[in-house]
């Protein structure tokens, strides 16, 4: 019995002559598609949480004002990657129904 995740198979398979290139998996494609929305949503909630810290005088405003979405994501990149693949796994599971 295999413990490997269902990757959905190749997302964009190609064939050049006799050579087959599977390309990225469908799971990778779904995870990549989830990332922009995740950045938007998570960035909003992180800013709100940090704004609450400013109101409580736990950090200065300029630390938040100077951050870009990329800064927000780099602080939680591992969590973002896990979340994207969780979305991808759910999308693959929905395809099985």
Secondary structure, 3 states (H helix, E strand, C coil): CCCCCCCCCECCCEEECCEEECCCEHHHHHHHHHHHHHHHHHHHHHHHHHHHHHHCCCCCHHHHHCCCHHHHHHHCHHHHHHHHHHHHHHHHHHHHC
